[in-house]
Amino acid sequence: MFKKLFNFMSKSIAMDLGTANTLIFTQKDGVVLNEPSVVALDSRDGKVLAVGREAKEFLGRTPKKILAIRPLKDGVIADFDVTNAMITFFIKKVIRGMNLFKPRIVICVPTGITQVEKRAVIESGIHSGAREVRLVEEPMSAAIGARMPIDEPIGNLVVDIGGGTTEVAVISLSAVAYSESVRIAGDEMNEAVQRYIQDQHQMLIGENMAEKIKMSIGSAIPLDSTLTYTVMGKNIVNGNPKAIQVSDGEIREAIREPVNAIVLAVRRAVEKTSPDLVADIADNGLLLTGGGALLKGLDKLISQEIQVKVRIDDDPLTTVVRGAGITLGNEKKYSNVYIN
């Protein structure tokens, strides 16, 4: 009786623990948290000063006594203790009474995750207050979130472009028939923009500015009309403040290499998949999710390169966490998708 009451009172949550952003989903309220995966620490004693959106504003602006840290790199945990602090903060933000009733958590992870990295994610969840942690691969979760027929003998191609990794997977019969986790995604594009501005305009810009430029005028193919963006930064030569205008064409050139790497990964998936599954993909098309799906014209570029129609999910930023949330509501049906 007590066990049933405990299970009833304990919340179950889904978490997309991303390099750029962390999202949390509950069955009752849907997506209840979407914040940057950033933690600000006091460098003297390690005390957490800010987490999430507030901490991201600290990036590139902190005095020596404050460190702004992104504790995940390429989709996996790079700093265990800081990740624990971040997860604990986010869980407590969305679940009251956590100390009395510990939640069960489903966490989304890259397909290329190693056993050591899996163990780090599970331990981090447990140390953060979860009573049980289950893992699901991000493209599988994305397919579930987009309501694709994953349990049928049909090939479904999913491309999830996050901050740290691009996940490419062919899914059939609730299993991954082919997968590749490419550690090139949104962060790599931001870094490419920073390098371009430095090389071509002798100007230094921060990570946040590079991301704003990419989101505002970044594109994978030429646009119908020219877009420009005013960039503020620091003159490399004399250290003075500097302002320039950049065009969409410049930023397209800046991010060309990471974009081409993503397209190449999709091409490899098609080449290495069986003919029958490729025929299904030709009929059903490709699902594009994650923040990278919002890059202007990327869907058209992929479609041109591999000759299949590309569909962007209605809310690509939350597709993965919504899929993990759906598994919470029917654990029996989706038991096969968990990888631990």
MISE-531587 format. One record per residue (C-alpha): x, y, z; residue in three letters. Coordinates in Angstrom, 3 decimals, m for minus. Each point is the difference from the previous one (the first is absolute). Layout:
PADREN        u        v        w rest
PADREN        X        Y        Z  Ala
...
END
This chain:
PADREN        u        v        w rest
PADREN    0.000    0.000    0.000  Met
PADREN    2.768    2.397    0.980  Phe
PADREN    1.923   m0.828   m3.197  Lys
PADREN   m3.046    0.821   m2.137  Lys
PADREN   m0.482    3.280    1.859  Leu
PADREN    3.715    0.806   m0.418  Phe
PADREN   m0.134   m0.671   m3.731  Asn
PADREN   m3.143    2.145   m0.307  Phe
PADREN    1.515    2.916    1.896  Met
PADREN    3.404   m0.206   m1.699  Ser
PADREN    0.219    2.148   m3.106  Lys
PADREN    1.353   m1.399   m3.236  Ser
PADREN    1.802    2.470   m2.218  Ile
PADREN    1.778   m0.062   m3.345  Ala
PADREN    3.193    1.985   m0.496  Met
PADREN    1.862    0.972   m3.150  Asp
PADREN    3.421    0.679    1.493  Leu
PADREN    1.507    1.929   m2.882  Gly
PADREN    3.329    1.703   m0.552  Thr
PADREN   m1.726    3.315   m0.716  Ala
PADREN   m3.347   m0.318    1.811  Asn
PADREN   m1.677   m2.237    2.561  Thr
PADREN   m3.726   m0.704   m0.315  Leu
PADREN   m2.316   m1.715    2.480  Ile
PADREN   m3.389   m1.540   m0.789  Phe
PADREN   m2.693   m1.202    2.391  Thr
PADREN   m3.057   m2.006   m1.013  Gln
PADREN   m2.344    2.466    1.650  Lys
PADREN    1.402    3.282   m1.334  Asp
PADREN    2.108   m0.885   m3.054  Gly
PADREN    3.241    1.962   m0.443  Val
PADREN    0.480    1.832    3.290  Val
PADREN    3.626    1.102   m0.362  Leu
PADREN    2.225    1.061   m2.886  Asn
PADREN    3.202    1.681    1.175  Glu
PADREN    3.632    0.251   m1.118  Pro
PADREN    2.305   m2.707    1.391  Ser
PADREN    2.245    2.541    1.733  Val
PADREN    1.071    0.374    3.635  Val
PADREN    1.722    3.024    1.586  Ala
PADREN    2.328   m0.833    2.915  Leu
PADREN    1.992    1.976    2.548  Asp
PADREN    3.570   m0.957   m0.917  Ser
PADREN    1.131    0.357    3.620  Arg
PADREN   m2.272   m2.566    1.646  Asp
PADREN   m1.913   m1.652   m2.875  Gly
PADREN   m3.341    1.347    1.189  Lys
PADREN   m2.718    0.065   m2.669  Val
PADREN   m0.994    3.605   m0.717  Leu
PADREN   m2.381   m0.434   m2.925  Ala
PADREN   m1.337   m2.738   m2.271  Val
PADREN   m1.638    0.004   m3.418  Gly
PADREN   m1.114    3.184   m1.732  Arg
PADREN    1.501    2.320    2.620  Glu
PADREN    3.337   m1.834   m0.075  Ala
PADREN    0.170    0.148   m3.818  Lys
PADREN   m0.020    3.792    0.160  Glu
PADREN    3.237   m0.302    2.003  Phe
PADREN    1.867   m1.701   m2.881  Leu
PADREN    2.876    2.239   m1.081  Gly
PADREN   m0.969    2.647    2.565  Arg
PADREN    1.202   m1.421    3.325  Thr
PADREN    2.665    1.423    2.322  Pro
PADREN    2.793   m2.367    1.084  Lys
PADREN   m1.892   m1.103    3.103  Lys
PADREN   m2.914   m1.376   m2.067  Ile
PADREN    0.174   m2.909   m2.437  Leu
PADREN   m2.772   m0.596   m2.553  Ala
PADREN    0.168   m3.677   m0.960  Ile
PADREN   m1.783   m2.175   m2.528  Arg
PADREN    0.329   m3.394    1.731  Pro
PADREN   m0.929   m2.054   m3.080  Leu
PADREN    2.106   m0.283   m3.124  Lys
PADREN   m0.940   m1.804   m3.205  Asp
PADREN   m3.165   m1.278    1.630  Gly
PADREN    1.687   m1.683    2.988  Val
PADREN    1.049    0.995    3.507  Ile
PADREN    3.337    1.824    0.133  Ala
PADREN   m0.244    1.183    3.639  Asp
PADREN   m1.781   m2.475    2.254  Phe
PADREN   m0.408    2.150    3.129  Asp
PADREN   m1.249    3.067   m1.857  Val
PADREN   m2.433   m2.151   m2.004  Thr
PADREN   m1.380   m1.408    3.272  Asn
PADREN   m0.529    3.512    1.325  Ala
PADREN   m1.728    1.068   m3.216  Met
PADREN   m2.338   m3.008   m0.177  Ile
PADREN   m0.880    0.337    3.698  Thr
PADREN   m0.824    3.692   m0.475  Phe
PADREN   m2.212   m0.668   m3.022  Phe
PADREN   m1.846   m2.923    1.621  Ile
PADREN   m0.704    1.977    3.162  Lys
PADREN   m1.237    2.864   m2.153  Lys
PADREN   m2.721   m2.155   m1.552  Val
PADREN   m0.747   m2.485    2.810  Ile
PADREN   m1.032    1.066    3.474  Arg
PADREN    0.477   m2.402    2.886  Gly
PADREN    2.857   m1.739   m1.817  Met
PADREN    1.723   m0.898    3.269  Asn
PADREN   m3.030   m2.052    1.060  Leu
PADREN   m0.927   m1.630   m3.309  Phe
PADREN    2.893   m0.585   m2.377  Lys
PADREN   m0.847    0.111   m3.719  Pro
PADREN    0.584   m2.656   m2.621  Arg
PADREN    1.894    1.522   m2.939  Ile
PADREN    0.366   m0.921   m3.646  Val
PADREN    3.060    1.767   m1.456  Ile
PADREN    0.734    0.356   m3.723  Cys
PADREN    3.585   m0.750   m1.082  Val
PADREN    1.973   m0.074   m3.292  Pro
PADREN    0.106   m3.275   m1.944  Thr
PADREN    3.799   m0.055    0.116  Gly
PADREN    0.148    0.078    3.805  Ile
PADREN    2.531   m2.376    1.585  Thr
PADREN   m0.613   m2.265    3.008  Gln
PADREN    2.066    2.339    2.170  Val
PADREN   m2.030    2.997   m1.176  Glu
PADREN   m3.268   m1.882    0.589  Lys
PADREN    1.062   m0.769    3.562  Arg
PADREN    0.898    3.659    0.565  Ala
PADREN   m3.478    1.139   m1.136  Val
PADREN   m1.754   m2.599    2.190  Ile
PADREN    2.115    0.830    3.058  Glu
PADREN   m0.516    3.705   m0.554  Ser
PADREN   m3.783   m0.517   m0.068  Gly
PADREN    0.070   m2.121    3.162  Ile
PADREN    2.261    2.455    1.846  His
PADREN   m2.363    2.791   m1.021  Ser
PADREN   m2.895   m1.656    1.819  Gly
PADREN   m1.582   m2.456   m2.450  Ala
PADREN   m1.137   m3.404    1.290  Arg
PADREN    0.462   m1.605   m3.426  Glu
PADREN    1.624    1.119   m3.262  Val
PADREN   m0.756   m1.449   m3.431  Arg
PADREN    1.772    0.999   m3.200  Leu
PADREN   m1.406    0.352   m3.514  Val
PADREN    1.928    0.909   m3.138  Glu
PADREN   m0.802    3.467   m1.332  Glu
PADREN   m1.038   m0.933   m3.568  Pro
PADREN   m2.277   m2.756    1.321  Met
PADREN   m1.567    2.476    2.402  Ser
PADREN   m0.368    2.531   m2.830  Ala
PADREN   m1.789   m2.577   m2.164  Ala
PADREN   m2.411   m0.752    2.854  Ile
PADREN   m0.535    3.711    0.625  Gly
PADREN   m0.858    0.532   m3.674  Ala
PADREN   m2.446   m2.948    0.140  Arg
PADREN    1.878   m2.035   m2.599  Met
PADREN   m1.014   m3.697   m0.320  Pro
PADREN    3.148   m1.286    1.704  Ile
PADREN   m1.506   m3.403    0.919  Asp
PADREN   m0.849   m0.907   m3.591  Glu
PADREN    2.357   m1.707   m2.516  Pro
PADREN    0.532    3.318   m1.762  Ile
PADREN    3.209    2.024   m0.333  Gly
PADREN   m0.110    3.407    1.702  Asn
PADREN    2.955    2.376   m0.429  Leu
PADREN    0.501    2.526    2.801  Val
PADREN    2.569    2.812    0.120  Val
PADREN    0.207    1.819    3.341  Asp
PADREN    2.364    3.004    0.014  Ile
PADREN    0.702    1.265    3.492  Gly
PADREN    2.698    2.182    1.480  Gly
PADREN    2.762   m2.568    0.364  Gly
PADREN   m0.954   m2.891   m2.274  Thr
PADREN   m1.935   m0.855   m3.127  Thr
PADREN   m1.812   m3.316    0.370  Glu
PADREN   m0.856   m1.895   m3.179  Val
PADREN   m1.966   m3.232    0.340  Ala
PADREN   m2.121   m2.402   m2.007  Val
PADREN   m2.709   m1.516    2.196  Ile
PADREN   m2.156   m3.077   m0.648  Ser
PADREN   m1.892   m2.413    2.291  Leu
PADREN    0.765    2.113    3.111  Ser
PADREN    3.736   m0.410   m0.550  Ala
PADREN    2.818    1.974   m1.592  Val
PADREN    1.021   m1.653   m3.280  Ala
PADREN    2.794    2.505   m0.635  Tyr
PADREN    1.300    2.926    2.019  Ser
PADREN    2.809    2.506    0.043  Glu
PADREN    0.725    2.678    2.560  Ser
PADREN    2.006    2.828   m1.581  Val
PADREN    1.552    2.415    2.467  Arg
PADREN   m0.658    2.929   m2.314  Ile
PADREN   m3.143    2.065    0.553  Ala
PADREN   m1.149    3.435    1.170  Gly
PADREN    3.020    0.722    2.212  Asp
PADREN    2.375   m0.731   m2.865  Glu
PADREN   m1.918    2.466   m2.174  Met
PADREN    0.290    2.666    2.710  Asn
PADREN    3.759   m0.574    0.226  Glu
PADREN    0.260    0.186   m3.801  Ala
PADREN   m1.720    3.416    0.063  Val
PADREN    2.416    1.209    2.679  Gln
PADREN    3.011   m1.154   m2.047  Arg
PADREN   m1.347    1.621   m3.178  Tyr
PADREN   m0.591    3.371    1.674  Ile
PADREN    3.485   m0.153    1.505  Gln
PADREN    1.723   m0.960   m3.273  Asp
PADREN   m1.942    2.194   m2.407  Gln
PADREN   m0.753    3.045    2.160  His
PADREN    2.808   m0.071    2.626  Gln
PADREN   m2.603    0.032    2.728  Met
PADREN   m0.704   m2.170    3.051  Leu
PADREN   m3.576   m0.899    0.935  Ile
PADREN   m1.440   m2.112    2.786  Gly
PADREN   m1.865   m3.280   m0.180  Glu
PADREN   m3.377    1.621    0.639  Asn
PADREN    0.512    2.536   m2.808  Met
PADREN    1.024   m2.758   m2.435  Ala
PADREN   m3.165   m1.939    0.827  Glu
PADREN   m2.172    3.098   m0.530  Lys
PADREN    1.577    0.575   m3.418  Ile
PADREN   m0.555   m3.629   m1.028  Lys
PADREN   m3.617    0.009    1.127  Met
PADREN   m0.766    3.360   m1.613  Ser
PADREN    1.603   m0.296   m3.440  Ile
PADREN    1.639   m3.430   m0.197  Gly
PADREN   m1.067   m2.198   m2.926  Ser
PADREN    1.001   m3.181   m1.813  Ala
PADREN   m0.967    1.209   m3.506  Ile
PADREN   m0.259    3.452   m1.645  Pro
PADREN   m3.065    1.954    1.138  Leu
PADREN   m2.547    1.877   m2.115  Asp
PADREN    1.145    3.330    1.451  Ser
PADREN    3.198    1.120    1.728  Thr
PADREN    0.005    0.131    3.805  Leu
PADREN    2.455    2.004    2.114  Thr
PADREN    0.866    0.141    3.688  Tyr
PADREN    1.867    2.634    2.013  Thr
PADREN    2.746   m1.687    1.989  Val
PADREN    1.570    1.520    3.092  Met
PADREN    3.384   m1.200    1.175  Gly
PADREN    3.617    0.835    0.756  Lys
PADREN    2.570    1.214   m2.514  Asn
PADREN    2.929   m2.446   m0.031  Ile
PADREN    2.512    2.684   m1.021  Val
PADREN   m0.572    2.645    2.693  Asn
PADREN   m2.476   m1.615    2.414  Gly
PADREN   m2.638    2.689   m0.577  Asn
PADREN   m3.728   m0.726   m0.403  Pro
PADREN   m0.928   m0.653   m3.619  Lys
PADREN   m3.244   m0.317   m1.968  Ala
PADREN   m0.402   m1.542   m3.448  Ile
PADREN   m2.782   m1.265   m2.217  Gln
PADREN    0.103   m3.565   m1.304  Val
PADREN   m2.230   m1.559   m2.657  Ser
PADREN   m1.700   m3.369   m0.224  Asp
PADREN    2.437   m0.929   m2.779  Gly
PADREN    2.974    0.490    2.326  Glu
PADREN   m1.548   m2.085    2.765  Ile
PADREN   m0.976   m2.699   m2.502  Arg
PADREN    3.654   m0.181   m1.022  Glu
PADREN    1.062   m0.035    3.661  Ala
PADREN   m2.141   m3.022    0.901  Ile
PADREN    0.435   m1.849   m3.296  Arg
PADREN    2.317   m2.696    1.406  Glu
PADREN   m2.165   m1.080    2.977  Pro
PADREN   m3.139    0.093   m2.181  Val
PADREN    1.695   m2.173   m2.628  Asn
PADREN    1.118   m2.433    2.716  Ala
PADREN   m3.609   m0.398    1.127  Ile
PADREN   m1.216   m0.571   m3.557  Val
PADREN    2.774   m2.554   m0.519  Leu
PADREN   m1.091   m1.900    3.125  Ala
PADREN   m3.550   m0.207   m1.382  Val
PADREN    1.348   m1.235   m3.334  Arg
PADREN    2.034   m2.715    1.779  Arg
PADREN   m3.129   m1.172    1.823  Ala
PADREN   m1.829   m0.486   m3.284  Val
PADREN    2.990   m1.730   m1.607  Glu
PADREN    0.425   m2.455    2.889  Lys
PADREN   m3.709   m0.853    0.392  Thr
PADREN   m1.580   m3.032   m1.677  Ser
PADREN   m1.867    0.559   m3.306  Pro
PADREN   m3.417   m0.831    1.492  Asp
PADREN    0.396    2.540    2.807  Leu
PADREN    1.288    2.613   m2.448  Val
PADREN   m3.123   m0.572   m2.115  Ala
PADREN   m2.106    0.691    3.114  Asp
PADREN    1.987    3.179    0.662  Ile
PADREN   m0.605    1.105   m3.597  Ala
PADREN   m3.740   m0.416    0.605  Asp
PADREN   m0.174    1.444    3.516  Asn
PADREN    2.697    2.661   m0.163  Gly
PADREN    2.421    1.138    2.692  Leu
PADREN   m0.806    1.563    3.371  Leu
PADREN    2.159    2.983    1.001  Leu
PADREN   m0.040    1.043    3.664  Thr
PADREN    2.067    1.929    2.548  Gly
PADREN    1.056    3.633    0.030  Gly
PADREN    2.092   m0.504   m3.142  Gly
PADREN   m3.167   m0.805   m1.935  Ala
PADREN   m0.820    3.722    0.209  Leu
PADREN    3.027    0.990   m2.096  Leu
PADREN   m1.507    1.650   m3.066  Lys
PADREN   m0.009   m2.244   m3.069  Gly
PADREN    1.642   m3.017    1.635  Leu
PADREN   m3.023   m2.186   m0.745  Asp
PADREN    0.167    0.983   m3.680  Lys
PADREN    3.748   m0.660   m0.196  Leu
PADREN   m0.356   m3.501    1.484  Ile
PADREN   m2.941   m0.722   m2.295  Ser
PADREN    2.027    1.051   m3.046  Gln
PADREN    3.023   m2.062    1.011  Glu
PADREN   m1.706   m3.334    0.774  Ile
PADREN   m3.136    0.364   m2.136  Gln
PADREN   m2.611   m0.566    2.725  Val
PADREN   m2.589    2.343    1.445  Lys
PADREN    0.919    1.501    3.362  Val
PADREN   m2.501    0.821    2.730  Arg
PADREN    0.811    2.311    2.899  Ile
PADREN   m1.935   m0.854    3.148  Asp
PADREN   m2.561    2.604    1.124  Asp
PADREN    2.063    0.821    3.108  Asp
PADREN    3.490   m1.381   m0.738  Pro
PADREN    1.531    1.357    3.204  Leu
PADREN   m2.234   m2.208    2.165  Thr
PADREN   m0.482   m3.101   m2.197  Thr
PADREN    2.539   m2.108    1.866  Val
PADREN   m1.231    0.752    3.521  Val
PADREN   m3.637   m0.426   m1.068  Arg
PADREN    0.853   m3.461   m1.312  Gly
PADREN    1.641   m0.974    3.278  Ala
PADREN   m3.088    1.320    1.777  Gly
PADREN   m2.277   m2.179   m2.133  Ile
PADREN    1.936   m3.106    1.115  Thr
PADREN   m0.827    0.873    3.612  Leu
PADREN   m3.698   m0.352   m0.757  Gly
PADREN    0.301   m3.496   m1.462  Asn
PADREN    3.057   m1.722    1.411  Glu
PADREN   m1.156   m3.440   m1.135  Lys
PADREN   m0.278    1.057   m3.646  Lys
PADREN    3.289    1.856   m0.026  Tyr
PADREN    2.078   m2.251    2.284  Ser
PADREN    2.156   m1.082   m2.953  Asn
PADREN    1.196    3.533   m0.740  Val
PADREN    1.870    0.399    3.290  Tyr
PADREN    3.704   m0.834   m0.290  Ile
PADREN    0.676   m0.780    3.681  Asn
END
